[in-house]
Amino acid sequence: MTNGYAELLRARYAMRLLAGTLLGRLPNATGPLAIALFAKSEGGGIALAGALSAVYGLATAVGQPLLGRLVDLHGQPRVMFPAVVLSALGAGTLAVGGVGSLPLAYAAVLVAGVFTPPLEGGLRALWPGVLKRKERVHAAYALDAVAQEVMFAVGPLLVTLLVAWWSETAALLVLNAVGVLGALSVVVSPPSRAWRSSPRTAHWLGALRSPGLLALLCAFFFVGIALGSTALASVAYADDYGDKLISTYLLSAQGGGALVGGVVYGARQWPGVVERRLRILVALLAAGYLPVALVPGPGAMTVLMGLSGVFLAPSLACAFVVVDRHAPPGTVTEAFSWLVTTMGVGLSAGTAATGPVVERGGTGAGFALAGAGGVVALLVMLAAARVMTPPGEGPSDGPAAGPGGVSNPVSGAENDRNGAAEPGFRTGHQA
């Protein structure tokens, strides 16, 4: 397994693109926490800290698909580099200006969020040209999902360390400076500079005119609700036991489960139609959330939370493939950005809904809401099974091999959707 992933990362530019994307996404992964801590350090109350963080999250959700569409139209460097600079300037304005002028503080946070570059979608659009073979691309999606779990686990720790060693202002400035350097590493690379999306049909809906993609986004909105619910319900669980660290253990266990699941999923071949495989993975994901509503003691609860995360990264990795297959020609970056946005909005909705649910029904009800989110996601997938099967698909999309799998020729239909690698890394959906 280790050798297989090492071989994947030895592909030219693969490690640079993955590392640069992760560093470039640090401001986004740490933004809500860093902004909240900064606002409180400047004398703002918890309400202001929460409001600024919420504005940042909503602005990011709006900006990602819009910037993704611009990337598809104009290429990655011409959009992503100006965007990351503007985003960093917004965060820098907040750090320098503080919260003394609320209009300025909100405007700065709004700019920082809206102009967060769609590095996630951009990386997934580059993988086919960099890795060439379908089974490697599928494995890279799994590795990408795993790396995302690691980043969102390590990011808050970096914020805490920077605050402890330096200050809240320094945390904002340093993390955004690192983000600019990470994004710059990606956009000046030959694959990013040469990548072009395939020709697209002008349509105001863009990627959203695909029924299959809409169904997938709807399903993963509820996956986001499940994630947001478990996060806040874990805090309530820790309060019940009078130990705030328990919530850290629970969420770390869930992230660890996702890490293990993603690594294992990407390391082998998976035959069958990818949309059917995704329905199975979402069913297993939903089943993993249901037992946590029993809220046993901390030891057993930690185990259950770990199990609840096992199928998260595999579901995300499989969803990336489905997005690529259903996105209309010329909309690949926008389509991936919509998945990021949809899950982010779902996570925020789950967090917002869990508070009142816990107040009325207790901690178990909060975790039950997470289970309900997973079940509804599965029901959406089942109801949309017909529209999520691309026209002309055969009984199988072929083995989705992991890094140790055997190379198989890409079928004509999937080659059109994923985009064959053209000379000079000019990849994208082929019309």
C-alpha positions as CSV (number, residue, x, y, z in Angstrom):
1,M,0.0,0.0,0.0
2,T,2.8,2.4,1.0
3,N,4.8,1.6,-2.1
4,G,1.7,2.2,-4.3
5,Y,1.1,5.7,-2.8
6,A,4.8,6.5,-3.1
7,E,4.7,5.6,-6.8
8,L,1.7,7.9,-7.3
9,L,3.4,10.8,-5.6
10,R,6.6,10.2,-7.6
11,A,4.7,11.2,-10.8
12,R,6.1,14.5,-12.0
13,Y,4.5,17.5,-10.3
14,A,2.2,15.3,-8.2
15,M,3.8,16.1,-4.8
16,R,4.3,19.7,-5.6
17,L,0.6,20.2,-6.6
18,L,-0.7,18.3,-3.6
19,A,1.5,20.1,-1.0
20,G,0.9,23.5,-2.6
21,T,-2.8,23.0,-2.6
22,L,-2.8,21.9,1.1
23,L,-0.8,24.9,2.1
24,G,-2.9,27.2,-0.1
25,R,-6.0,25.9,1.7
26,L,-4.7,26.5,5.2
27,P,-6.3,30.0,5.5
28,N,-9.7,28.4,4.6
29,A,-9.3,25.5,7.0
30,T,-8.3,27.7,9.8
31,G,-10.2,30.9,8.9
32,P,-13.3,30.6,11.2
33,L,-11.2,29.8,14.3
34,A,-8.5,32.3,13.6
35,I,-11.0,35.1,12.9
36,A,-13.0,34.2,16.1
37,L,-9.9,34.2,18.3
38,F,-8.7,37.5,16.8
39,A,-12.1,39.2,17.3
40,K,-12.1,38.1,21.0
41,S,-8.5,39.3,21.5
42,E,-9.5,42.7,20.2
43,G,-12.3,43.1,22.8
44,G,-15.2,41.8,20.8
45,G,-17.7,39.5,22.4
46,I,-18.5,35.9,21.4
47,A,-21.4,37.1,19.3
48,L,-19.2,39.3,17.2
49,A,-16.6,36.5,16.9
50,G,-19.3,34.1,15.7
51,A,-20.8,36.7,13.3
52,L,-17.5,37.4,11.6
53,S,-16.7,33.7,11.3
54,A,-20.2,33.1,9.8
55,V,-19.7,35.9,7.3
56,Y,-16.4,34.4,6.3
57,G,-17.9,30.9,5.9
58,L,-20.9,32.1,3.8
59,A,-18.6,34.3,1.6
60,T,-16.4,31.4,0.9
61,A,-19.4,29.2,0.0
62,V,-20.6,31.9,-2.5
63,G,-17.1,32.6,-3.9
64,Q,-15.9,29.1,-4.6
65,P,-18.3,28.1,-7.5
66,L,-18.1,31.6,-9.0
67,L,-14.3,31.6,-9.1
68,G,-14.4,28.0,-10.3
69,R,-16.5,29.1,-13.3
70,L,-13.9,31.8,-14.0
71,V,-11.1,29.3,-13.8
72,D,-12.9,27.1,-16.4
73,L,-13.2,30.1,-18.7
74,H,-9.8,31.8,-18.2
75,G,-7.4,29.2,-16.7
76,Q,-6.0,28.8,-13.3
77,P,-3.2,31.4,-12.9
78,R,-5.2,34.3,-14.2
79,V,-7.9,33.7,-11.6
80,M,-6.4,31.9,-8.6
81,F,-3.4,34.1,-8.0
82,P,-5.2,37.5,-8.0
83,A,-7.9,35.8,-5.9
84,V,-5.5,34.5,-3.2
85,V,-3.8,37.9,-3.1
86,L,-7.1,39.7,-2.6
87,S,-8.2,37.1,0.1
88,A,-4.9,37.6,2.0
89,L,-5.3,41.4,1.7
90,G,-8.8,41.1,3.3
91,A,-7.4,39.1,6.2
92,G,-4.5,41.5,6.5
93,T,-6.9,44.4,6.6
94,L,-8.8,42.7,9.5
95,A,-5.5,42.0,11.3
96,V,-4.3,45.6,11.0
97,G,-7.7,47.5,11.4
98,G,-9.1,45.3,14.2
99,V,-12.8,45.4,15.0
100,G,-13.0,49.0,16.1
101,S,-14.8,49.8,12.8
102,L,-17.3,47.1,12.3
103,P,-18.1,48.0,8.7
104,L,-14.4,47.7,7.9
105,A,-14.1,44.4,9.8
106,Y,-17.1,42.8,8.0
107,A,-15.9,44.1,4.6
108,A,-12.4,42.7,5.2
109,V,-13.8,39.3,6.2
110,L,-16.2,39.3,3.2
111,V,-13.3,40.0,0.8
112,A,-11.2,37.3,2.5
113,G,-14.0,34.7,2.0
114,V,-15.3,35.6,-1.4
115,F,-11.8,35.5,-3.0
116,T,-10.6,32.2,-1.4
117,P,-9.2,30.5,-4.5
118,P,-10.9,27.2,-5.5
119,L,-7.7,25.2,-5.1
120,E,-9.6,22.0,-4.3
121,G,-11.5,21.9,-7.6
122,G,-8.4,23.1,-9.4
123,L,-6.3,20.2,-8.2
124,R,-8.9,17.6,-9.1
125,A,-9.1,19.1,-12.6
126,L,-5.3,18.7,-12.9
127,W,-5.0,15.1,-11.8
128,P,-5.9,13.4,-15.1
129,G,-3.2,15.3,-17.0
130,V,-0.5,14.8,-14.3
131,L,-1.2,11.1,-13.6
132,K,-2.4,10.0,-17.0
133,R,-4.1,6.7,-16.0
134,K,-7.6,6.4,-14.7
135,E,-6.7,4.2,-11.8
136,R,-4.1,6.6,-10.6
137,V,-6.6,9.5,-10.8
138,H,-9.1,7.5,-8.6
139,A,-6.3,6.8,-6.1
140,A,-5.3,10.4,-6.1
141,Y,-8.9,11.4,-5.3
142,A,-8.7,9.1,-2.2
143,L,-5.4,10.5,-1.2
144,D,-6.9,14.0,-1.6
145,A,-9.8,13.1,0.7
146,V,-7.3,11.8,3.3
147,A,-5.1,14.9,3.1
148,Q,-8.2,17.0,3.6
149,E,-8.9,15.2,6.8
150,V,-5.4,15.7,8.0
151,M,-5.4,19.4,7.1
152,F,-8.7,20.1,9.0
153,A,-7.2,18.3,12.0
154,V,-3.8,20.0,11.9
155,G,-5.1,23.5,11.0
156,P,-6.8,24.4,14.3
157,L,-3.7,23.1,16.1
158,L,-1.5,25.5,14.1
159,V,-3.8,28.4,15.0
160,T,-3.5,27.5,18.7
161,L,0.3,27.2,18.5
162,L,0.7,30.5,16.7
163,V,-1.6,32.2,19.2
164,A,0.3,30.7,22.1
165,W,3.8,31.5,20.8
166,W,3.0,34.8,19.2
167,S,-0.5,36.4,19.0
168,E,-3.9,36.2,17.3
169,T,-2.9,38.9,14.8
170,A,0.2,37.0,13.9
171,A,-1.8,33.8,13.4
172,L,-4.0,35.6,10.8
173,L,-1.1,37.1,9.0
174,V,1.2,34.0,9.0
175,L,-1.5,31.6,7.9
176,N,-2.6,33.8,5.0
177,A,1.0,34.4,3.9
178,V,1.5,30.6,3.8
179,G,-1.7,30.4,1.8
180,V,-0.4,32.8,-0.8
181,L,2.9,30.9,-1.1
182,G,1.0,27.6,-1.4
183,A,-1.3,28.9,-4.1
184,L,1.7,30.5,-5.9
185,S,3.5,27.1,-6.0
186,V,0.5,25.6,-7.7
187,V,-0.3,28.3,-10.3
188,V,3.2,28.8,-11.5
189,S,3.6,25.0,-12.1
190,P,3.6,23.8,-15.8
191,P,0.5,21.7,-15.4
192,S,-1.5,24.6,-13.9
193,R,-0.2,27.1,-16.5
194,A,-1.0,24.8,-19.4
195,W,-4.3,23.5,-18.3
196,R,-7.4,24.5,-20.2
197,S,-10.9,23.4,-19.8
198,S,-12.6,21.9,-22.8
199,P,-15.0,24.0,-24.9
200,R,-18.3,24.7,-23.1
201,T,-21.8,25.5,-24.0
202,A,-22.8,28.9,-22.7
203,H,-25.5,28.5,-20.0
204,W,-26.2,30.6,-17.0
205,L,-26.6,27.5,-14.8
206,G,-23.1,26.3,-15.7
207,A,-22.3,23.0,-14.0
208,L,-25.7,23.0,-12.3
209,R,-27.5,22.1,-15.5
210,S,-26.5,18.5,-15.0
211,P,-29.3,16.6,-13.2
212,G,-26.9,13.9,-11.9
213,L,-24.6,16.6,-10.4
214,L,-27.6,18.3,-8.8
215,A,-28.7,15.0,-7.2
216,L,-25.2,14.4,-5.9
217,L,-24.9,17.9,-4.4
218,C,-28.3,17.5,-2.7
219,A,-27.1,14.2,-1.2
220,F,-23.8,15.7,0.1
221,F,-25.6,18.7,1.6
222,F,-27.1,16.2,4.0
223,V,-23.7,14.6,4.5
224,G,-22.5,18.0,5.5
225,I,-25.4,18.3,8.0
226,A,-24.3,15.0,9.5
227,L,-20.7,16.3,9.9
228,G,-21.8,19.6,11.4
229,S,-24.1,17.8,13.8
230,T,-21.5,15.5,15.2
231,A,-19.1,18.4,15.7
232,L,-21.5,20.4,18.0
233,A,-23.0,17.3,19.6
234,S,-19.5,16.2,20.6
235,V,-19.1,19.5,22.5
236,A,-22.4,18.9,24.2
237,Y,-21.3,15.3,25.1
238,A,-18.1,16.7,26.6
239,D,-20.1,19.2,28.7
240,D,-22.3,16.4,30.0
241,Y,-19.1,14.7,31.4
242,G,-17.5,18.0,32.6
243,D,-14.4,17.5,30.5
244,K,-13.9,19.7,27.4
245,L,-11.1,17.5,26.1
246,I,-13.5,14.7,25.4
247,S,-14.9,16.4,22.4
248,T,-11.3,16.6,21.0
249,Y,-10.9,12.8,21.5
250,L,-14.2,12.1,19.8
251,L,-13.6,14.3,16.7
252,S,-10.0,13.1,16.5
253,A,-11.3,9.5,16.5
254,Q,-13.7,10.4,13.7
255,G,-10.9,12.0,11.7
256,G,-8.7,9.0,12.3
257,G,-11.4,6.7,11.1
258,A,-11.7,8.7,7.9
259,L,-7.9,8.7,7.5
260,V,-7.8,4.9,7.7
261,G,-10.8,4.4,5.5
262,G,-9.5,6.7,2.8
263,V,-6.0,5.1,2.7
264,V,-7.5,1.6,2.5
265,Y,-10.1,2.6,-0.1
266,G,-7.5,4.2,-2.4
267,A,-5.1,1.3,-2.2
268,R,-7.1,-1.4,-4.2
269,Q,-9.3,-1.9,-7.2
270,W,-13.0,-1.5,-7.0
271,P,-15.0,-3.0,-9.8
272,G,-18.5,-2.0,-10.8
273,V,-20.4,1.2,-11.7
274,V,-19.0,4.0,-9.7
275,E,-22.5,5.6,-9.0
276,R,-23.7,2.3,-7.5
277,R,-20.5,2.1,-5.4
278,L,-21.2,5.5,-4.1
279,R,-24.7,4.5,-3.0
280,I,-23.2,1.6,-1.0
281,L,-20.5,3.9,0.6
282,V,-23.1,6.5,1.6
283,A,-25.3,3.7,3.0
284,L,-22.3,2.5,5.1
285,L,-21.6,6.1,6.1
286,A,-25.2,6.5,7.3
287,A,-25.1,3.3,9.2
288,G,-21.9,4.4,11.0
289,Y,-23.7,7.5,12.3
290,L,-26.7,5.8,13.8
291,P,-25.1,4.0,16.8
292,V,-23.5,7.2,18.2
293,A,-27.1,8.4,19.1
294,L,-26.9,5.7,21.9
295,V,-24.3,8.0,23.7
296,P,-22.5,5.3,25.7
297,G,-19.6,6.1,28.0
298,P,-16.5,8.0,26.7
299,G,-14.5,4.9,25.8
300,A,-17.2,3.2,23.8
301,M,-18.3,6.6,22.3
302,T,-14.7,7.2,21.1
303,V,-14.8,3.8,19.3
304,L,-18.2,4.5,17.7
305,M,-17.0,7.9,16.5
306,G,-14.0,6.3,15.0
307,L,-16.2,3.9,13.1
308,S,-18.5,6.7,12.0
309,G,-15.6,8.3,10.1
310,V,-14.4,5.2,8.3
311,F,-16.5,5.6,5.2
312,L,-16.3,9.4,5.0
313,A,-13.1,9.7,3.0
314,P,-14.1,6.8,0.7
315,S,-17.4,8.4,0.0
316,L,-15.8,11.8,-0.8
317,A,-13.2,10.1,-3.1
318,C,-15.9,8.2,-4.9
319,A,-18.0,11.4,-5.1
320,F,-15.1,13.2,-6.8
321,V,-15.2,10.6,-9.6
322,V,-19.0,11.0,-9.9
323,V,-18.6,14.8,-10.2
324,D,-16.1,14.4,-12.9
325,R,-18.4,12.0,-14.8
326,H,-21.5,14.2,-14.6
327,A,-20.1,17.8,-15.0
328,P,-21.0,19.3,-18.4
329,P,-18.0,19.8,-20.7
330,G,-16.0,22.8,-19.7
331,T,-17.3,23.1,-16.1
332,V,-15.0,20.7,-14.2
333,T,-13.5,23.2,-11.7
334,E,-16.9,24.8,-11.1
335,A,-18.5,21.4,-10.5
336,F,-15.9,20.4,-7.9
337,S,-16.2,23.8,-6.3
338,W,-20.0,23.3,-6.0
339,L,-19.3,20.1,-4.0
340,V,-17.1,22.0,-1.6
341,T,-19.7,24.8,-1.2
342,T,-22.6,22.4,-0.8
343,M,-20.9,20.4,2.0
344,G,-19.8,23.6,3.7
345,V,-23.3,25.0,3.7
346,G,-24.6,21.7,5.0
347,L,-22.0,21.6,7.7
348,S,-23.1,25.1,8.8
349,A,-26.7,24.2,8.7
350,G,-26.1,21.1,10.8
351,T,-24.1,23.0,13.4
352,A,-26.9,25.7,13.6
353,A,-29.7,23.1,13.9
354,T,-27.9,20.9,16.5
355,G,-27.9,23.6,19.2
356,P,-31.7,23.9,19.5
357,V,-32.0,20.1,19.1
358,V,-29.6,19.4,22.0
359,E,-31.3,22.0,24.2
360,R,-34.7,20.3,23.7
361,G,-33.8,16.7,23.4
362,G,-30.4,16.2,24.9
363,T,-27.1,15.1,23.5
364,G,-28.4,11.9,22.1
365,A,-30.9,13.9,19.9
366,G,-28.0,15.9,18.6
367,F,-26.2,12.8,17.4
368,A,-29.5,11.4,16.1
369,L,-29.7,14.4,13.9
370,A,-26.3,13.4,12.4
371,G,-27.7,9.9,11.7
372,A,-30.8,11.4,10.1
373,G,-28.6,13.5,7.8
374,G,-26.8,10.4,6.7
375,V,-30.1,8.5,6.1
376,V,-31.6,11.4,4.1
377,A,-28.4,11.6,2.0
378,L,-28.8,7.9,1.2
379,L,-32.5,8.3,0.3
380,V,-31.6,11.1,-2.1
381,M,-29.0,8.9,-3.8
382,L,-31.5,6.1,-4.1
383,A,-34.3,8.3,-5.4
384,A,-31.9,9.8,-8.0
385,A,-30.4,6.5,-9.1
386,R,-31.8,7.0,-12.7
387,V,-30.5,10.5,-13.3
388,M,-27.1,9.6,-11.7
389,T,-26.4,7.0,-14.3
390,P,-24.8,8.7,-17.3
391,P,-26.5,7.9,-20.7
392,G,-24.8,5.2,-22.6
393,E,-23.0,3.6,-19.7
394,G,-22.4,-0.1,-19.8
395,P,-22.8,-2.5,-16.9
396,S,-19.5,-1.5,-15.4
397,D,-17.2,1.5,-15.5
398,G,-14.2,-0.9,-15.1
399,P,-12.0,-1.4,-12.1
400,A,-11.2,1.8,-10.3
401,A,-7.7,0.6,-9.3
402,G,-5.8,2.1,-6.5
403,P,-2.1,2.8,-6.7
404,G,-1.2,-0.9,-6.7
405,G,-3.8,-1.7,-9.3
406,V,-3.4,-2.8,-12.9
407,S,-3.7,-0.2,-15.6
408,N,-6.8,-0.6,-17.7
409,P,-7.7,1.4,-20.8
410,V,-10.2,4.1,-20.2
411,S,-13.5,3.6,-21.9
412,G,-14.5,6.0,-24.6
413,A,-17.4,7.4,-22.6
414,E,-15.4,8.0,-19.5
415,N,-12.5,9.4,-21.5
416,D,-14.8,12.1,-22.8
417,R,-15.9,12.9,-19.2
418,N,-12.6,12.8,-17.4
419,G,-10.6,14.3,-20.2
420,A,-7.7,12.6,-21.8
421,A,-4.3,14.1,-21.2
422,E,-3.3,16.2,-24.2
423,P,0.3,17.4,-24.9
424,G,1.4,20.1,-22.6
425,F,-1.0,19.1,-19.8
426,R,-4.0,20.5,-21.6
427,T,-6.7,18.6,-19.8
428,G,-10.3,19.0,-19.1
429,H,-13.6,17.5,-20.2
430,Q,-13.5,16.7,-23.9
431,A,-16.6,17.8,-25.8
